[in-house]
Amino acid sequence: MSDTAIKEAMDYEKQFATNNKLKSAYWEHERTMRDIASALYSREKAGQERGEKIGQERGERIGQERGEKIGDKTGRQALSTLLQKLLEEGRKEEFDRVLRDNEYQEKLLREYHLK
């Protein structure tokens, strides 16, 4: 830095130190900039939280749908296996009861270790 630039900077500093209007304007500008930064941060934070909530809800919905599909498939497979075992054992007459009586169906699924 040249001597001229240093002298010029020192002159500006002296003007700033002695000029109350200039200091007041500077500090007002600084407060405004902090307020703007704070508002931007708050809005960004709120947007991030909203985005996380939307993402979580979407993830839960997708997980629930996948779980239901897997559960439905597993249940159908277990029921099909149960009916096959009953048929193999000559217990075809129990089909109607198994299909109408959920408690009986559950009992047989546990009995055959299908659940």
N, C-alpha and C positions, 0 to 999 in steps of 0.2 A: 504494500500500500504506500502511496506517495505521501509526502509531507502535506501537500495541498489537500488530499482526501482526508487525512487525519485532522487537519485544522478545520475543514468544513464539517466533519462529523462532530467535533468538539463544539463548534459554534451552534449547531442544531441542538446539541444536548443542553447547552447553556440557555438557549431560547426556550426549550421545553421546561427546564427547571424553573425558569422565572415567569413563564406565561401560564397563569391559572386557567384561562379559557382553553388553551391548547391541551393542558393536562386533563381538564374535565372532559373535553371531547375525546381524548385518547381513552380514558377509563370508561366512558359511556360506550365507545366502540367495542372495547374489550368485553364489557358486560353483555352487549348485544350478541357478540360472537359466541360467548359461553352459553347464552340462552338458546341460540340457534343450535349449537352443538348438542345441548341437553335435550332439546325437543326432537332433534333427529335421532338421537340415541334412544329416547323413549319410544318413538314410533317404530324404529327398527326392532327394538326388543319386543314390542307388542305384536308386530308382524311375525317375528320369529316364533313367539309363543302360539299365535293363531295357526301358523303353518304346522307346528309340531302337533297341535291338537287335531287338526284336520288329518295329518298323516297317521296319527295314532288311531283315530276312528276308522280310517280307511283300512289300516292294517288289521284291526280287530275284526272288521266286517269280512275282509278276505279270509282271515284265519277261521272265522266261524263258518263261512261257506265251505271252505276246504274240509274242515272237521266234520260238518254235516254230511258231505259227500262220502268221506271215508267211512263215517259211522253207518250210513245207509248201505254202502257196499259191504261192509263187514257184517252187518245185521242180516242182509239178504243171503250172504254166503253161509252164515251160521244156520239160518233157518233152512236153507237148501240142504245142507249137510245133515241137519237133524231129520228132515223128512226122508232123506235117503237111508239113514240108519233105521228109522222106524219101518220103512218099506223092506229093508233087508231082514229085519227081525219079524216080519209078518204082522206088524202093528198098524196096518193101513187104516183101520177103523179109527185110529186116534188123530188122523190128519185134521178132521173138522174141529176137534177140541183144541188142538195146537194152534190152529189158525184163528179161533174165536176167543180163546181164554188166554190172555196175556200172562197171567200168573202161572198157569200150567206150562205154557211155552217157556217161560223163564226157568221154571223148575227143571224141565227136561234139558234145556240148554246147559244148565249147570251140571246136571247129572251126567251128561255126555261130554263134559269139559269143553264146551263150545263157547262159553262165555266166562 
